[in-house]
Amino acid sequence: MKKLLVALFAVLIVGFGVIGYTQVNDDATEIVDENSHSISVQS
């Protein structure tokens, strides 16, 4: 049971980290996205 809680906690941390990182990336690349819609986001 403890391992399950630790795993869920780790997933939450990684999830929020990825969300935060992509939001910062979107702010930095808004101009690029406006100029070229063919750019695909690599996850």
PDBQT receptor file of N, H, CA, C and O in Angstrom, charges set to zero:
ATOM      1  N   MET A   1       0.828  -1.206   0.000  1.00  0.00    +0.000 N 
ATOM      2  CA  MET A   1       0.000   0.000   0.000  1.00  0.00    +0.000 C 
ATOM      3  C   MET A   1       0.866   1.262   0.000  1.00  0.00    +0.000 C 
ATOM      4  O   MET A   1       0.560   2.237  -0.686  1.00  0.00    +0.000 OA
ATOM      5  N   LYS A   2       1.931   1.228   0.766  1.00  0.00    +0.000 N 
ATOM      6  H   LYS A   2       2.180   0.435   1.323  1.00  0.00    +0.000 HD
ATOM      7  CA  LYS A   2       2.816   2.398   0.828  1.00  0.00    +0.000 C 
ATOM      8  C   LYS A   2       3.461   2.665  -0.534  1.00  0.00    +0.000 C 
ATOM      9  O   LYS A   2       3.599   3.819  -0.939  1.00  0.00    +0.000 OA
ATOM     10  N   LYS A   3       3.853   1.607  -1.237  1.00  0.00    +0.000 N 
ATOM     11  H   LYS A   3       3.741   0.669  -0.908  1.00  0.00    +0.000 HD
ATOM     12  CA  LYS A   3       4.475   1.786  -2.554  1.00  0.00    +0.000 C 
ATOM     13  C   LYS A   3       3.484   2.419  -3.524  1.00  0.00    +0.000 C 
ATOM     14  O   LYS A   3       3.862   3.243  -4.357  1.00  0.00    +0.000 OA
ATOM     15  N   LEU A   4       2.215   2.033  -3.412  1.00  0.00    +0.000 N 
ATOM     16  H   LEU A   4       1.908   1.364  -2.736  1.00  0.00    +0.000 HD
ATOM     17  CA  LEU A   4       1.193   2.593  -4.298  1.00  0.00    +0.000 C 
ATOM     18  C   LEU A   4       1.058   4.094  -4.068  1.00  0.00    +0.000 C 
ATOM     19  O   LEU A   4       0.971   4.867  -5.022  1.00  0.00    +0.000 OA
ATOM     20  N   LEU A   5       1.042   4.503  -2.807  1.00  0.00    +0.000 N 
ATOM     21  H   LEU A   5       1.113   3.875  -2.032  1.00  0.00    +0.000 HD
ATOM     22  CA  LEU A   5       0.935   5.931  -2.491  1.00  0.00    +0.000 C 
ATOM     23  C   LEU A   5       2.151   6.693  -3.000  1.00  0.00    +0.000 C 
ATOM     24  O   LEU A   5       2.017   7.789  -3.544  1.00  0.00    +0.000 OA
ATOM     25  N   VAL A   6       3.325   6.122  -2.827  1.00  0.00    +0.000 N 
ATOM     26  H   VAL A   6       3.434   5.232  -2.384  1.00  0.00    +0.000 HD
ATOM     27  CA  VAL A   6       4.552   6.768  -3.307  1.00  0.00    +0.000 C 
ATOM     28  C   VAL A   6       4.507   6.896  -4.826  1.00  0.00    +0.000 C 
ATOM     29  O   VAL A   6       4.893   7.928  -5.375  1.00  0.00    +0.000 OA
ATOM     30  N   ALA A   7       4.038   5.852  -5.506  1.00  0.00    +0.000 N 
ATOM     31  H   ALA A   7       3.724   5.014  -5.060  1.00  0.00    +0.000 HD
ATOM     32  CA  ALA A   7       3.952   5.881  -6.967  1.00  0.00    +0.000 C 
ATOM     33  C   ALA A   7       2.970   6.964  -7.427  1.00  0.00    +0.000 C 
ATOM     34  O   ALA A   7       3.260   7.715  -8.358  1.00  0.00    +0.000 OA
ATOM     35  N   LEU A   8       1.821   7.039  -6.776  1.00  0.00    +0.000 N 
ATOM     36  H   LEU A   8       1.585   6.429  -6.019  1.00  0.00    +0.000 HD
ATOM     37  CA  LEU A   8       0.839   8.061  -7.138  1.00  0.00    +0.000 C 
ATOM     38  C   LEU A   8       1.397   9.461  -6.910  1.00  0.00    +0.000 C 
ATOM     39  O   LEU A   8       1.198  10.358  -7.730  1.00  0.00    +0.000 OA
ATOM     40  N   PHE A   9       2.095   9.641  -5.795  1.00  0.00    +0.000 N 
ATOM     41  H   PHE A   9       2.257   8.913  -5.129  1.00  0.00    +0.000 HD
ATOM     42  CA  PHE A   9       2.691  10.941  -5.482  1.00  0.00    +0.000 C 
ATOM     43  C   PHE A   9       3.723  11.317  -6.541  1.00  0.00    +0.000 C 
ATOM     44  O   PHE A   9       3.780  12.466  -6.978  1.00  0.00    +0.000 OA
ATOM     45  N   ALA A  10       4.535  10.349  -6.951  1.00  0.00    +0.000 N 
ATOM     46  H   ALA A  10       4.488   9.415  -6.597  1.00  0.00    +0.000 HD
ATOM     47  CA  ALA A  10       5.558  10.601  -7.969  1.00  0.00    +0.000 C 
ATOM     48  C   ALA A  10       4.897  10.981  -9.298  1.00  0.00    +0.000 C 
ATOM     49  O   ALA A  10       5.362  11.887  -9.990  1.00  0.00    +0.000 OA
ATOM     50  N   VAL A  11       3.819  10.291  -9.647  1.00  0.00    +0.000 N 
ATOM     51  H   VAL A  11       3.442   9.555  -9.085  1.00  0.00    +0.000 HD
ATOM     52  CA  VAL A  11       3.115  10.590 -10.898  1.00  0.00    +0.000 C 
ATOM     53  C   VAL A  11       2.555  12.013 -10.858  1.00  0.00    +0.000 C 
ATOM     54  O   VAL A  11       2.609  12.736 -11.853  1.00  0.00    +0.000 OA
ATOM     55  N   LEU A  12       2.019  12.405  -9.703  1.00  0.00    +0.000 N 
ATOM     56  H   LEU A  12       1.975  11.818  -8.896  1.00  0.00    +0.000 HD
ATOM     57  CA  LEU A  12       1.485  13.765  -9.574  1.00  0.00    +0.000 C 
ATOM     58  C   LEU A  12       2.585  14.802  -9.758  1.00  0.00    +0.000 C 
ATOM     59  O   LEU A  12       2.399  15.794 -10.464  1.00  0.00    +0.000 OA
ATOM     60  N   ILE A  13       3.721  14.574  -9.127  1.00  0.00    +0.000 N 
ATOM     61  H   ILE A  13       3.872  13.769  -8.554  1.00  0.00    +0.000 HD
ATOM     62  CA  ILE A  13       4.843  15.519  -9.235  1.00  0.00    +0.000 C 
ATOM     63  C   ILE A  13       5.304  15.627 -10.689  1.00  0.00    +0.000 C 
ATOM     64  O   ILE A  13       5.483  16.728 -11.210  1.00  0.00    +0.000 OA
ATOM     65  N   VAL A  14       5.494  14.484 -11.334  1.00  0.00    +0.000 N 
ATOM     66  H   VAL A  14       5.348  13.590 -10.910  1.00  0.00    +0.000 HD
ATOM     67  CA  VAL A  14       5.940  14.490 -12.728  1.00  0.00    +0.000 C 
ATOM     68  C   VAL A  14       4.885  15.154 -13.617  1.00  0.00    +0.000 C 
ATOM     69  O   VAL A  14       5.218  15.929 -14.513  1.00  0.00    +0.000 OA
ATOM     70  N   GLY A  15       3.613  14.844 -13.362  1.00  0.00    +0.000 N 
ATOM     71  H   GLY A  15       3.342  14.214 -12.634  1.00  0.00    +0.000 HD
ATOM     72  CA  GLY A  15       2.528  15.421 -14.155  1.00  0.00    +0.000 C 
ATOM     73  C   GLY A  15       2.502  16.932 -14.068  1.00  0.00    +0.000 C 
ATOM     74  O   GLY A  15       2.434  17.620 -15.086  1.00  0.00    +0.000 OA
ATOM     75  N   PHE A  16       2.556  17.453 -12.839  1.00  0.00    +0.000 N 
ATOM     76  H   PHE A  16       2.612  16.895 -12.012  1.00  0.00    +0.000 HD
ATOM     77  CA  PHE A  16       2.547  18.908 -12.669  1.00  0.00    +0.000 C 
ATOM     78  C   PHE A  16       3.807  19.527 -13.254  1.00  0.00    +0.000 C 
ATOM     79  O   PHE A  16       3.764  20.632 -13.796  1.00  0.00    +0.000 OA
ATOM     80  N   GLY A  17       4.920  18.829 -13.147  1.00  0.00    +0.000 N 
ATOM     81  H   GLY A  17       4.955  17.932 -12.706  1.00  0.00    +0.000 HD
ATOM     82  CA  GLY A  17       6.172  19.335 -13.714  1.00  0.00    +0.000 C 
ATOM     83  C   GLY A  17       6.071  19.461 -15.224  1.00  0.00    +0.000 C 
ATOM     84  O   GLY A  17       6.500  20.460 -15.802  1.00  0.00    +0.000 OA
ATOM     85  N   VAL A  18       5.503  18.443 -15.862  1.00  0.00    +0.000 N 
ATOM     86  H   VAL A  18       5.155  17.632 -15.393  1.00  0.00    +0.000 HD
ATOM     87  CA  VAL A  18       5.353  18.471 -17.318  1.00  0.00    +0.000 C 
ATOM     88  C   VAL A  18       4.382  19.576 -17.727  1.00  0.00    +0.000 C 
ATOM     89  O   VAL A  18       4.624  20.296 -18.696  1.00  0.00    +0.000 OA
ATOM     90  N   ILE A  19       3.276  19.707 -16.979  1.00  0.00    +0.000 N 
ATOM     91  H   ILE A  19       3.080  19.122 -16.192  1.00  0.00    +0.000 HD
ATOM     92  CA  ILE A  19       2.290  20.745 -17.297  1.00  0.00    +0.000 C 
ATOM     93  C   ILE A  19       2.927  22.129 -17.178  1.00  0.00    +0.000 C 
ATOM     94  O   ILE A  19       2.756  22.974 -18.056  1.00  0.00    +0.000 OA
ATOM     95  N   GLY A  20       3.652  22.351 -16.100  1.00  0.00    +0.000 N 
ATOM     96  H   GLY A  20       3.791  21.664 -15.386  1.00  0.00    +0.000 HD
ATOM     97  CA  GLY A  20       4.314  23.643 -15.899  1.00  0.00    +0.000 C 
ATOM     98  C   GLY A  20       5.333  23.915 -16.989  1.00  0.00    +0.000 C 
ATOM     99  O   GLY A  20       5.432  25.036 -17.488  1.00  0.00    +0.000 OA
ATOM    100  N   TYR A  21       6.091  22.889 -17.359  1.00  0.00    +0.000 N 
ATOM    101  H   TYR A  21       6.011  21.979 -16.953  1.00  0.00    +0.000 HD
ATOM    102  CA  TYR A  21       7.125  23.051 -18.386  1.00  0.00    +0.000 C 
ATOM    103  C   TYR A  21       6.501  23.387 -19.736  1.00  0.00    +0.000 C 
ATOM    104  O   TYR A  21       6.998  24.256 -20.453  1.00  0.00    +0.000 OA
ATOM    105  N   THR A  22       5.414  22.702 -20.083  1.00  0.00    +0.000 N 
ATOM    106  H   THR A  22       5.011  21.997 -19.500  1.00  0.00    +0.000 HD
ATOM    107  CA  THR A  22       4.783  22.954 -21.376  1.00  0.00    +0.000 C 
ATOM    108  C   THR A  22       4.142  24.328 -21.405  1.00  0.00    +0.000 C 
ATOM    109  O   THR A  22       4.134  24.972 -22.454  1.00  0.00    +0.000 OA
ATOM    110  N   GLN A  23       3.598  24.800 -20.279  1.00  0.00    +0.000 N 
ATOM    111  H   GLN A  23       3.604  24.277 -19.427  1.00  0.00    +0.000 HD
ATOM    112  CA  GLN A  23       3.006  26.140 -20.242  1.00  0.00    +0.000 C 
ATOM    113  C   GLN A  23       4.084  27.193 -20.462  1.00  0.00    +0.000 C 
ATOM    114  O   GLN A  23       3.866  28.151 -21.204  1.00  0.00    +0.000 OA
ATOM    115  N   VAL A  24       5.238  27.033 -19.832  1.00  0.00    +0.000 N 
ATOM    116  H   VAL A  24       5.415  26.255 -19.230  1.00  0.00    +0.000 HD
ATOM    117  CA  VAL A  24       6.347  27.975 -20.020  1.00  0.00    +0.000 C 
ATOM    118  C   VAL A  24       6.813  27.923 -21.472  1.00  0.00    +0.000 C 
ATOM    119  O   VAL A  24       7.108  28.957 -22.072  1.00  0.00    +0.000 OA
ATOM    120  N   ASN A  25       6.876  26.716 -22.034  1.00  0.00    +0.000 N 
ATOM    121  H   ASN A  25       6.636  25.877 -21.547  1.00  0.00    +0.000 HD
ATOM    122  CA  ASN A  25       7.295  26.548 -23.427  1.00  0.00    +0.000 C 
ATOM    123  C   ASN A  25       6.311  27.228 -24.372  1.00  0.00    +0.000 C 
ATOM    124  O   ASN A  25       6.724  27.871 -25.337  1.00  0.00    +0.000 OA
ATOM    125  N   ASP A  26       5.007  27.091 -24.104  1.00  0.00    +0.000 N 
ATOM    126  H   ASP A  26       4.671  26.568 -23.320  1.00  0.00    +0.000 HD
ATOM    127  CA  ASP A  26       3.997  27.712 -24.953  1.00  0.00    +0.000 C 
ATOM    128  C   ASP A  26       4.163  29.227 -24.958  1.00  0.00    +0.000 C 
ATOM    129  O   ASP A  26       4.042  29.860 -26.007  1.00  0.00    +0.000 OA
ATOM    130  N   ASP A  27       4.438  29.812 -23.795  1.00  0.00    +0.000 N 
ATOM    131  H   ASP A  27       4.537  29.298 -22.943  1.00  0.00    +0.000 HD
ATOM    132  CA  ASP A  27       4.629  31.259 -23.722  1.00  0.00    +0.000 C 
ATOM    133  C   ASP A  27       5.832  31.679 -24.563  1.00  0.00    +0.000 C 
ATOM    134  O   ASP A  27       5.802  32.733 -25.200  1.00  0.00    +0.000 OA
ATOM    135  N   ALA A  28       6.875  30.876 -24.572  1.00  0.00    +0.000 N 
ATOM    136  H   ALA A  28       6.899  30.020 -24.055  1.00  0.00    +0.000 HD
ATOM    137  CA  ALA A  28       8.101  31.230 -25.282  1.00  0.00    +0.000 C 
ATOM    138  C   ALA A  28       7.961  31.011 -26.787  1.00  0.00    +0.000 C 
ATOM    139  O   ALA A  28       8.645  31.667 -27.572  1.00  0.00    +0.000 OA
ATOM    140  N   THR A  29       7.082  30.094 -27.196  1.00  0.00    +0.000 N 
ATOM    141  H   THR A  29       6.526  29.560 -26.558  1.00  0.00    +0.000 HD
ATOM    142  CA  THR A  29       6.995  29.746 -28.620  1.00  0.00    +0.000 C 
ATOM    143  C   THR A  29       5.696  30.223 -29.265  1.00  0.00    +0.000 C 
ATOM    144  O   THR A  29       5.353  29.767 -30.356  1.00  0.00    +0.000 OA
ATOM    145  N   GLU A  30       4.973  31.124 -28.619  1.00  0.00    +0.000 N 
ATOM    146  H   GLU A  30       5.252  31.494 -27.733  1.00  0.00    +0.000 HD
ATOM    147  CA  GLU A  30       3.722  31.612 -29.207  1.00  0.00    +0.000 C 
ATOM    148  C   GLU A  30       3.965  32.261 -30.564  1.00  0.00    +0.000 C 
ATOM    149  O   GLU A  30       3.202  32.040 -31.504  1.00  0.00    +0.000 OA
ATOM    150  N   ILE A  31       5.018  33.054 -30.670  1.00  0.00    +0.000 N 
ATOM    151  H   ILE A  31       5.639  33.233 -29.907  1.00  0.00    +0.000 HD
ATOM    152  CA  ILE A  31       5.317  33.752 -31.919  1.00  0.00    +0.000 C 
ATOM    153  C   ILE A  31       5.658  32.736 -33.009  1.00  0.00    +0.000 C 
ATOM    154  O   ILE A  31       5.227  32.881 -34.153  1.00  0.00    +0.000 OA
ATOM    155  N   VAL A  32       6.425  31.717 -32.656  1.00  0.00    +0.000 N 
ATOM    156  H   VAL A  32       6.775  31.600 -31.727  1.00  0.00    +0.000 HD
ATOM    157  CA  VAL A  32       6.802  30.692 -33.626  1.00  0.00    +0.000 C 
ATOM    158  C   VAL A  32       5.565  29.946 -34.099  1.00  0.00    +0.000 C 
ATOM    159  O   VAL A  32       5.430  29.665 -35.290  1.00  0.00    +0.000 OA
ATOM    160  N   ASP A  33       4.646  29.616 -33.167  1.00  0.00    +0.000 N 
ATOM    161  H   ASP A  33       4.756  29.844 -32.200  1.00  0.00    +0.000 HD
ATOM    162  CA  ASP A  33       3.430  28.901 -33.542  1.00  0.00    +0.000 C 
ATOM    163  C   ASP A  33       2.568  29.747 -34.479  1.00  0.00    +0.000 C 
ATOM    164  O   ASP A  33       1.931  29.209 -35.385  1.00  0.00    +0.000 OA
ATOM    165  N   GLU A  34       2.542  31.050 -34.271  1.00  0.00    +0.000 N 
ATOM    166  H   GLU A  34       3.059  31.486 -33.535  1.00  0.00    +0.000 HD
ATOM    167  CA  GLU A  34       1.750  31.914 -35.141  1.00  0.00    +0.000 C 
ATOM    168  C   GLU A  34       2.314  31.928 -36.556  1.00  0.00    +0.000 C 
ATOM    169  O   GLU A  34       1.560  32.012 -37.525  1.00  0.00    +0.000 OA
ATOM    170  N   ASN A  35       3.633  31.846 -36.678  1.00  0.00    +0.000 N 
ATOM    171  H   ASN A  35       4.246  31.778 -35.891  1.00  0.00    +0.000 HD
ATOM    172  CA  ASN A  35       4.265  31.900 -37.989  1.00  0.00    +0.000 C 
ATOM    173  C   ASN A  35       4.194  30.565 -38.720  1.00  0.00    +0.000 C 
ATOM    174  O   ASN A  35       4.107  30.532 -39.947  1.00  0.00    +0.000 OA
ATOM    175  N   SER A  36       4.232  29.463 -37.970  1.00  0.00    +0.000 N 
ATOM    176  H   SER A  36       4.303  29.490 -36.973  1.00  0.00    +0.000 HD
ATOM    177  CA  SER A  36       4.244  28.145 -38.605  1.00  0.00    +0.000 C 
ATOM    178  C   SER A  36       3.396  27.169 -37.806  1.00  0.00    +0.000 C 
ATOM    179  O   SER A  36       3.723  26.825 -36.671  1.00  0.00    +0.000 OA
ATOM    180  N   HIS A  37       2.298  26.728 -38.417  1.00  0.00    +0.000 N 
ATOM    181  H   HIS A  37       2.032  27.008 -39.340  1.00  0.00    +0.000 HD
ATOM    182  CA  HIS A  37       1.402  25.807 -37.717  1.00  0.00    +0.000 C 
ATOM    183  C   HIS A  37       1.794  24.354 -37.950  1.00  0.00    +0.000 C 
ATOM    184  O   HIS A  37       1.121  23.447 -37.460  1.00  0.00    +0.000 OA
ATOM    185  N   SER A  38       2.863  24.123 -38.685  1.00  0.00    +0.000 N 
ATOM    186  H   SER A  38       3.410  24.859 -39.084  1.00  0.00    +0.000 HD
ATOM    187  CA  SER A  38       3.268  22.755 -38.992  1.00  0.00    +0.000 C 
ATOM    188  C   SER A  38       4.178  22.164 -37.918  1.00  0.00    +0.000 C 
ATOM    189  O   SER A  38       4.559  20.996 -37.992  1.00  0.00    +0.000 OA
ATOM    190  N   ILE A  39       4.525  22.979 -36.917  1.00  0.00    +0.000 N 
ATOM    191  H   ILE A  39       4.216  23.928 -36.856  1.00  0.00    +0.000 HD
ATOM    192  CA  ILE A  39       5.407  22.488 -35.852  1.00  0.00    +0.000 C 
ATOM    193  C   ILE A  39       4.616  21.549 -34.951  1.00  0.00    +0.000 C 
ATOM    194  O   ILE A  39       3.554  21.913 -34.447  1.00  0.00    +0.000 OA
ATOM    195  N   SER A  40       5.129  20.351 -34.751  1.00  0.00    +0.000 N 
ATOM    196  H   SER A  40       5.991  20.055 -35.161  1.00  0.00    +0.000 HD
ATOM    197  CA  SER A  40       4.472  19.404 -33.857  1.00  0.00    +0.000 C 
ATOM    198  C   SER A  40       5.233  19.348 -32.544  1.00  0.00    +0.000 C 
ATOM    199  O   SER A  40       6.464  19.367 -32.527  1.00  0.00    +0.000 OA
ATOM    200  N   VAL A  41       4.490  19.277 -31.440  1.00  0.00    +0.000 N 
ATOM    201  H   VAL A  41       3.490  19.262 -31.453  1.00  0.00    +0.000 HD
ATOM    202  CA  VAL A  41       5.121  19.242 -30.122  1.00  0.00    +0.000 C 
ATOM    203  C   VAL A  41       5.583  17.827 -29.835  1.00  0.00    +0.000 C 
ATOM    204  O   VAL A  41       4.780  16.894 -29.836  1.00  0.00    +0.000 OA
ATOM    205  N   GLN A  42       6.867  17.666 -29.592  1.00  0.00    +0.000 N 
ATOM    206  H   GLN A  42       7.520  18.424 -29.591  1.00  0.00    +0.000 HD
ATOM    207  CA  GLN A  42       7.418  16.344 -29.278  1.00  0.00    +0.000 C 
ATOM    208  C   GLN A  42       7.318  16.116 -27.785  1.00  0.00    +0.000 C 
ATOM    209  O   GLN A  42       7.825  16.907 -26.989  1.00  0.00    +0.000 OA
ATOM    210  N   SER A  43       6.648  15.011 -27.402  1.00  0.00    +0.000 N 
ATOM    211  H   SER A  43       6.236  14.369 -28.048  1.00  0.00    +0.000 HD
ATOM    212  CA  SER A  43       6.497  14.739 -25.970  1.00  0.00    +0.000 C 
ATOM    213  C   SER A  43       7.472  13.681 -25.521  1.00  0.00    +0.000 C 
ATOM    214  O   SER A  43       7.493  13.320 -24.344  1.00  0.00    +0.000 OA
TER     215      SER A  43
